[in-house]
Amino acid sequence: MVAEIWERTANGCGHRQIHMCLVHEFGQKVSAKSVLRVMRRMGLRCPIRAGNPWRGYSSYRGDAGGGVPNLLKRDFTAGRPFEKLGTDVTEFKVAGGKAYLAPVYDMASKEIVAWDVSRHPDMGQQRRLLAMLEARLPGGANPILHSDMGWQYQHPWWRGELERLGIRQSMSRKGNCLDNAATEQVFGHLKDEFYRGREFDSYEQFKRELDAYVIHWNTRRRQIRLEGHTPEEFRSVSLAA
């Protein structure tokens, strides 16, 4: 069972993740330390996260934000799903070119509620992203959506679309990367578990596998802060309450 859980992601996972899966999926009564000892005997070692090397892409092109406030002020705690959301764009080197992931991350459920993978970080990507988000928004939701000062988020179409959807826009100021730390943390885990040290034969292969990883994140990857639940499980229980 330990090896099967380990192999769910390309680069494996840590002992806490395996422990939560053993408890919640297989009904095993075992401690996290015991799982760690078993992993060491099996030679299963999760790569240790180093300083973040993933900040090669910046979408900042100046301040045309028109006074969009920072509504979060680094308070990433949320009581219910679709209360506080975060978004950003991150870059990957793939098959001799580049690819870009734009997600919307729910700070309560830890779920990636919408995402788009593209060769180009353009407004076409953002249109697809917000269309997916619109389809997922529950009735009556009035979330905050936080971003950095990337040009996409200052674009008139983006701002108008958020207003149409009843979404309150929140924006970091230039040079305050900690203001968007919740979404950056997702990128760190994603690239450690899915991307680090791998090569892809084509963009199509990369996109297919990244889409599958995001689904894994939402439906199978368990979270300590969710008391061992997956993001999808937490959302379903919270919205039903």
C-alpha positions as YAML, in Angstrom:
chain: A
units: angstrom
residues:
- id: 1
  name: MET
  ca: [0.00, 0.00, 0.00]
- id: 2
  name: VAL
  ca: [2.84, 2.41, 0.80]
- id: 3
  name: ALA
  ca: [4.42, 1.94, -2.63]
- id: 4
  name: GLU
  ca: [1.05, 2.29, -4.38]
- id: 5
  name: ILE
  ca: [0.37, 5.63, -2.69]
- id: 6
  name: TRP
  ca: [3.93, 6.81, -3.36]
- id: 7
  name: GLU
  ca: [3.55, 6.12, -7.08]
- id: 8
  name: ARG
  ca: [0.45, 8.26, -7.47]
- id: 9
  name: THR
  ca: [2.67, 11.21, -8.39]
- id: 10
  name: ALA
  ca: [5.75, 11.22, -10.60]
- id: 11
  name: ASN
  ca: [8.15, 12.30, -7.85]
- id: 12
  name: GLY
  ca: [6.48, 10.51, -4.94]
- id: 13
  name: CYS
  ca: [5.20, 12.15, -1.77]
- id: 14
  name: GLY
  ca: [6.07, 12.58, 1.89]
- id: 15
  name: HIS
  ca: [5.31, 10.27, 4.79]
- id: 16
  name: ARG
  ca: [2.51, 12.50, 6.10]
- id: 17
  name: GLN
  ca: [0.64, 12.21, 2.81]
- id: 18
  name: ILE
  ca: [1.05, 8.42, 2.81]
- id: 19
  name: HIS
  ca: [-0.03, 8.25, 6.46]
- id: 20
  name: MET
  ca: [-3.24, 10.19, 5.76]
- id: 21
  name: CYS
  ca: [-4.07, 7.94, 2.80]
- id: 22
  name: LEU
  ca: [-3.48, 4.80, 4.86]
- id: 23
  name: VAL
  ca: [-5.79, 6.05, 7.61]
- id: 24
  name: HIS
  ca: [-8.60, 7.52, 5.51]
- id: 25
  name: GLU
  ca: [-8.61, 5.18, 2.51]
- id: 26
  name: PHE
  ca: [-7.43, 1.85, 3.92]
- id: 27
  name: GLY
  ca: [-8.54, 2.14, 7.56]
- id: 28
  name: GLN
  ca: [-5.04, 1.46, 8.85]
- id: 29
  name: LYS
  ca: [-4.20, 2.36, 12.46]
- id: 30
  name: VAL
  ca: [-0.60, 3.41, 12.12]
- id: 31
  name: SER
  ca: [1.47, 6.41, 13.18]
- id: 32
  name: ALA
  ca: [3.18, 8.82, 10.82]
- id: 33
  name: LYS
  ca: [6.55, 7.90, 12.35]
- id: 34
  name: SER
  ca: [5.95, 4.22, 11.59]
- id: 35
  name: VAL
  ca: [5.18, 5.12, 7.98]
- id: 36
  name: LEU
  ca: [8.42, 7.09, 7.80]
- id: 37
  name: ARG
  ca: [10.41, 4.10, 9.07]
- id: 38
  name: VAL
  ca: [8.80, 1.81, 6.48]
- id: 39
  name: MET
  ca: [9.55, 4.30, 3.71]
- id: 40
  name: ARG
  ca: [13.20, 4.47, 4.74]
- id: 41
  name: ARG
  ca: [13.48, 0.68, 4.66]
- id: 42
  name: MET
  ca: [11.93, 0.69, 1.18]
- id: 43
  name: GLY
  ca: [14.26, 3.44, -0.03]
- id: 44
  name: LEU
  ca: [11.39, 5.86, -0.70]
- id: 45
  name: ARG
  ca: [12.53, 9.40, -0.11]
- id: 46
  name: CYS
  ca: [10.59, 12.53, -0.95]
- id: 47
  name: PRO
  ca: [12.73, 15.30, -2.49]
- id: 48
  name: ILE
  ca: [13.42, 18.04, 0.03]
- id: 49
  name: ARG
  ca: [12.08, 21.38, -1.10]
- id: 50
  name: ALA
  ca: [14.85, 23.90, -1.64]
- id: 51
  name: GLY
  ca: [14.53, 27.64, -2.08]
- id: 52
  name: ASN
  ca: [11.89, 28.44, -4.68]
- id: 53
  name: PRO
  ca: [13.56, 28.35, -8.14]
- id: 54
  name: TRP
  ca: [10.28, 28.77, -10.04]
- id: 55
  name: ARG
  ca: [9.97, 32.54, -10.36]
- id: 56
  name: GLY
  ca: [11.18, 32.87, -13.94]
- id: 57
  name: TYR
  ca: [7.93, 34.38, -15.23]
- id: 58
  name: SER
  ca: [6.69, 37.83, -14.36]
- id: 59
  name: SER
  ca: [3.58, 39.38, -15.90]
- id: 60
  name: TYR
  ca: [4.15, 42.82, -14.34]
- id: 61
  name: ARG
  ca: [4.09, 45.65, -16.91]
- id: 62
  name: GLY
  ca: [3.48, 48.64, -14.71]
- id: 63
  name: ASP
  ca: [0.76, 49.86, -12.37]
- id: 64
  name: ALA
  ca: [-2.55, 50.50, -14.09]
- id: 65
  name: GLY
  ca: [-4.55, 48.91, -11.30]
- id: 66
  name: GLY
  ca: [-6.64, 51.99, -10.69]
- id: 67
  name: GLY
  ca: [-6.51, 51.67, -6.93]
- id: 68
  name: VAL
  ca: [-7.59, 48.04, -6.58]
- id: 69
  name: PRO
  ca: [-7.20, 47.38, -2.83]
- id: 70
  name: ASN
  ca: [-5.49, 44.47, -1.14]
- id: 71
  name: LEU
  ca: [-8.53, 43.01, 0.59]
- id: 72
  name: LEU
  ca: [-6.73, 39.96, 2.00]
- id: 73
  name: LYS
  ca: [-3.77, 41.68, 3.68]
- id: 74
  name: ARG
  ca: [-2.09, 38.25, 3.96]
- id: 75
  name: ASP
  ca: [-5.03, 36.74, 5.84]
- id: 76
  name: PHE
  ca: [-5.43, 33.49, 3.90]
- id: 77
  name: THR
  ca: [-7.82, 31.83, 6.36]
- id: 78
  name: ALA
  ca: [-11.34, 31.23, 5.09]
- id: 79
  name: GLY
  ca: [-14.33, 29.68, 6.81]
- id: 80
  name: ARG
  ca: [-16.05, 28.22, 3.75]
- id: 81
  name: PRO
  ca: [-15.23, 27.30, 0.13]
- id: 82
  name: PHE
  ca: [-15.57, 30.10, -2.43]
- id: 83
  name: GLU
  ca: [-14.95, 32.78, 0.19]
- id: 84
  name: LYS
  ca: [-11.33, 33.61, -0.66]
- id: 85
  name: LEU
  ca: [-9.66, 32.63, -3.94]
- id: 86
  name: GLY
  ca: [-6.18, 33.24, -5.33]
- id: 87
  name: THR
  ca: [-4.79, 33.26, -8.85]
- id: 88
  name: ASP
  ca: [-1.44, 33.63, -10.60]
- id: 89
  name: VAL
  ca: [0.45, 32.33, -13.65]
- id: 90
  name: THR
  ca: [3.48, 30.05, -13.50]
- id: 91
  name: GLU
  ca: [5.86, 28.98, -16.26]
- id: 92
  name: PHE
  ca: [7.30, 25.60, -17.25]
- id: 93
  name: LYS
  ca: [10.03, 24.74, -19.74]
- id: 94
  name: VAL
  ca: [8.58, 21.99, -21.94]
- id: 95
  name: ALA
  ca: [9.78, 20.25, -25.12]
- id: 96
  name: GLY
  ca: [11.97, 23.09, -26.36]
- id: 97
  name: GLY
  ca: [9.41, 25.76, -25.50]
- id: 98
  name: LYS
  ca: [7.38, 27.10, -22.62]
- id: 99
  name: ALA
  ca: [3.98, 26.34, -21.11]
- id: 100
  name: TYR
  ca: [1.92, 28.29, -18.60]
- id: 101
  name: LEU
  ca: [-0.51, 27.25, -15.88]
- id: 102
  name: ALA
  ca: [-3.16, 29.69, -14.67]
- id: 103
  name: PRO
  ca: [-5.17, 28.33, -11.71]
- id: 104
  name: VAL
  ca: [-7.78, 29.65, -9.31]
- id: 105
  name: TYR
  ca: [-7.10, 28.30, -5.82]
- id: 106
  name: ASP
  ca: [-9.65, 28.11, -3.00]
- id: 107
  name: MET
  ca: [-8.06, 29.05, 0.32]
- id: 108
  name: ALA
  ca: [-10.62, 27.16, 2.42]
- id: 109
  name: SER
  ca: [-10.83, 23.81, 0.61]
- id: 110
  name: LYS
  ca: [-7.29, 24.01, -0.89]
- id: 111
  name: GLU
  ca: [-8.93, 23.01, -4.18]
- id: 112
  name: ILE
  ca: [-7.81, 24.22, -7.60]
- id: 113
  name: VAL
  ca: [-11.34, 25.16, -8.63]
- id: 114
  name: ALA
  ca: [-10.43, 26.29, -12.16]
- id: 115
  name: TRP
  ca: [-7.29, 26.09, -14.28]
- id: 116
  name: ASP
  ca: [-5.98, 26.48, -17.80]
- id: 117
  name: VAL
  ca: [-2.77, 25.19, -19.38]
- id: 118
  name: SER
  ca: [-1.53, 27.07, -22.44]
- id: 119
  name: ARG
  ca: [1.47, 27.77, -24.64]
- id: 120
  name: HIS
  ca: [0.83, 31.49, -24.17]
- id: 121
  name: PRO
  ca: [0.00, 33.54, -21.04]
- id: 122
  name: ASP
  ca: [-2.48, 35.72, -22.90]
- id: 123
  name: MET
  ca: [-6.03, 36.94, -22.44]
- id: 124
  name: GLY
  ca: [-7.31, 33.85, -24.23]
- id: 125
  name: GLN
  ca: [-6.02, 31.82, -21.31]
- id: 126
  name: GLN
  ca: [-7.68, 34.16, -18.83]
- id: 127
  name: ARG
  ca: [-11.00, 34.00, -20.69]
- id: 128
  name: ARG
  ca: [-10.99, 30.21, -20.55]
- id: 129
  name: LEU
  ca: [-10.00, 30.32, -16.88]
- id: 130
  name: LEU
  ca: [-12.84, 32.62, -15.84]
- id: 131
  name: ALA
  ca: [-15.33, 30.66, -17.96]
- id: 132
  name: MET
  ca: [-14.39, 27.53, -16.00]
- id: 133
  name: LEU
  ca: [-14.61, 29.45, -12.73]
- id: 134
  name: GLU
  ca: [-18.06, 30.79, -13.64]
- id: 135
  name: ALA
  ca: [-19.28, 27.24, -14.22]
- id: 136
  name: ARG
  ca: [-18.04, 26.21, -10.77]
- id: 137
  name: LEU
  ca: [-19.29, 29.16, -8.71]
- id: 138
  name: PRO
  ca: [-22.18, 28.21, -6.40]
- id: 139
  name: GLY
  ca: [-25.27, 30.38, -6.47]
- id: 140
  name: GLY
  ca: [-24.99, 33.45, -4.27]
- id: 141
  name: ALA
  ca: [-21.20, 33.24, -3.97]
- id: 142
  name: ASN
  ca: [-19.44, 36.60, -3.58]
- id: 143
  name: PRO
  ca: [-15.77, 35.61, -3.23]
- id: 144
  name: ILE
  ca: [-12.62, 37.67, -3.05]
- id: 145
  name: LEU
  ca: [-10.18, 36.82, -5.87]
- id: 146
  name: HIS
  ca: [-6.62, 37.88, -5.05]
- id: 147
  name: SER
  ca: [-3.76, 38.28, -7.53]
- id: 148
  name: ASP
  ca: [-0.51, 40.10, -8.02]
- id: 149
  name: MET
  ca: [-0.23, 43.15, -10.31]
- id: 150
  name: GLY
  ca: [0.18, 41.13, -13.51]
- id: 151
  name: TRP
  ca: [-1.04, 42.87, -16.64]
- id: 152
  name: GLN
  ca: [-3.81, 40.30, -17.07]
- id: 153
  name: TYR
  ca: [-5.43, 41.30, -13.78]
- id: 154
  name: GLN
  ca: [-5.28, 45.00, -14.64]
- id: 155
  name: HIS
  ca: [-6.90, 44.45, -18.05]
- id: 156
  name: PRO
  ca: [-10.33, 46.13, -18.44]
- id: 157
  name: TRP
  ca: [-11.93, 42.87, -19.62]
- id: 158
  name: TRP
  ca: [-10.70, 40.97, -16.54]
- id: 159
  name: ARG
  ca: [-11.94, 43.63, -14.14]
- id: 160
  name: GLY
  ca: [-15.28, 43.89, -15.89]
- id: 161
  name: GLU
  ca: [-15.74, 40.12, -15.91]
- id: 162
  name: LEU
  ca: [-15.08, 39.87, -12.17]
- id: 163
  name: GLU
  ca: [-17.67, 42.56, -11.56]
- id: 164
  name: ARG
  ca: [-20.19, 40.70, -13.74]
- id: 165
  name: LEU
  ca: [-19.58, 37.49, -11.80]
- id: 166
  name: GLY
  ca: [-19.97, 39.20, -8.43]
- id: 167
  name: ILE
  ca: [-16.33, 38.61, -7.53]
- id: 168
  name: ARG
  ca: [-14.48, 41.19, -5.45]
- id: 169
  name: GLN
  ca: [-11.02, 41.90, -6.84]
- id: 170
  name: SER
  ca: [-8.01, 42.09, -4.51]
- id: 171
  name: MET
  ca: [-4.48, 42.89, -5.63]
- id: 172
  name: SER
  ca: [-1.00, 42.83, -4.11]
- id: 173
  name: ARG
  ca: [1.33, 45.73, -4.52]
- id: 174
  name: LYS
  ca: [4.53, 45.42, -6.54]
- id: 175
  name: GLY
  ca: [7.39, 43.76, -4.64]
- id: 176
  name: ASN
  ca: [5.22, 42.12, -1.97]
- id: 177
  name: CYS
  ca: [5.45, 38.47, -3.01]
- id: 178
  name: LEU
  ca: [4.24, 37.28, 0.41]
- id: 179
  name: ASP
  ca: [0.86, 38.85, -0.37]
- id: 180
  name: ASN
  ca: [0.26, 35.99, -2.82]
- id: 181
  name: ALA
  ca: [1.98, 33.29, -0.75]
- id: 182
  name: ALA
  ca: [-1.02, 30.93, -0.67]
- id: 183
  name: THR
  ca: [-1.03, 30.46, -4.45]
- id: 184
  name: GLU
  ca: [2.77, 30.41, -4.66]
- id: 185
  name: GLN
  ca: [2.79, 27.54, -2.15]
- id: 186
  name: VAL
  ca: [0.56, 25.50, -4.47]
- id: 187
  name: PHE
  ca: [3.01, 26.05, -7.32]
- id: 188
  name: GLY
  ca: [5.86, 24.84, -5.10]
- id: 189
  name: HIS
  ca: [4.14, 21.57, -4.19]
- id: 190
  name: LEU
  ca: [2.94, 21.02, -7.75]
- id: 191
  name: LYS
  ca: [6.36, 21.44, -9.28]
- id: 192
  name: ASP
  ca: [8.04, 19.27, -6.64]
- id: 193
  name: GLU
  ca: [5.60, 16.39, -7.05]
- id: 194
  name: PHE
  ca: [4.87, 16.62, -10.77]
- id: 195
  name: TYR
  ca: [7.58, 18.54, -12.63]
- id: 196
  name: ARG
  ca: [10.97, 18.57, -10.92]
- id: 197
  name: GLY
  ca: [13.62, 16.58, -12.84]
- id: 198
  name: ARG
  ca: [11.24, 15.38, -15.57]
- id: 199
  name: GLU
  ca: [11.32, 15.76, -19.34]
- id: 200
  name: PHE
  ca: [8.31, 15.67, -21.65]
- id: 201
  name: ASP
  ca: [8.34, 14.59, -25.30]
- id: 202
  name: SER
  ca: [5.73, 17.14, -26.31]
- id: 203
  name: TYR
  ca: [3.56, 19.96, -25.05]
- id: 204
  name: GLU
  ca: [0.52, 17.73, -25.53]
- id: 205
  name: GLN
  ca: [1.97, 15.08, -23.20]
- id: 206
  name: PHE
  ca: [2.81, 17.75, -20.61]
- id: 207
  name: LYS
  ca: [-0.67, 19.27, -20.74]
- id: 208
  name: ARG
  ca: [-2.36, 15.89, -20.48]
- id: 209
  name: GLU
  ca: [-0.29, 14.88, -17.45]
- id: 210
  name: LEU
  ca: [-0.60, 18.28, -15.74]
- id: 211
  name: ASP
  ca: [-4.39, 18.20, -16.13]
- id: 212
  name: ALA
  ca: [-4.34, 14.72, -14.56]
- id: 213
  name: TYR
  ca: [-2.17, 15.96, -11.68]
- id: 214
  name: VAL
  ca: [-4.57, 18.83, -10.91]
- id: 215
  name: ILE
  ca: [-7.43, 16.32, -10.76]
- id: 216
  name: HIS
  ca: [-5.25, 14.19, -8.44]
- id: 217
  name: TRP
  ca: [-4.62, 17.27, -6.26]
- id: 218
  name: ASN
  ca: [-8.35, 17.89, -5.93]
- id: 219
  name: THR
  ca: [-9.59, 14.32, -5.50]
- id: 220
  name: ARG
  ca: [-6.80, 12.18, -4.00]
- id: 221
  name: ARG
  ca: [-4.12, 14.40, -2.44]
- id: 222
  name: ARG
  ca: [-4.92, 14.72, 1.26]
- id: 223
  name: GLN
  ca: [-4.22, 17.84, 3.31]
- id: 224
  name: ILE
  ca: [-3.12, 18.09, 6.93]
- id: 225
  name: ARG
  ca: [-5.00, 21.38, 7.31]
- id: 226
  name: LEU
  ca: [-8.17, 19.64, 6.13]
- id: 227
  name: GLU
  ca: [-7.75, 16.94, 8.81]
- id: 228
  name: GLY
  ca: [-6.75, 14.37, 6.23]
- id: 229
  name: HIS
  ca: [-9.52, 15.08, 3.75]
- id: 230
  name: THR
  ca: [-9.03, 15.83, 0.07]
- id: 231
  name: PRO
  ca: [-10.04, 19.28, -1.22]
- id: 232
  name: GLU
  ca: [-13.05, 17.79, -3.01]
- id: 233
  name: GLU
  ca: [-14.21, 15.97, 0.12]
- id: 234
  name: PHE
  ca: [-13.86, 19.12, 2.22]
- id: 235
  name: ARG
  ca: [-15.78, 21.23, -0.29]
- id: 236
  name: SER
  ca: [-18.62, 18.72, -0.56]
- id: 237
  name: VAL
  ca: [-19.04, 18.49, 3.22]
- id: 238
  name: SER
  ca: [-18.73, 22.25, 3.78]
- id: 239
  name: LEU
  ca: [-21.24, 23.29, 1.11]
- id: 240
  name: ALA
  ca: [-23.72, 20.66, 2.27]
- id: 241
  name: ALA
  ca: [-23.62, 21.92, 5.87]
...
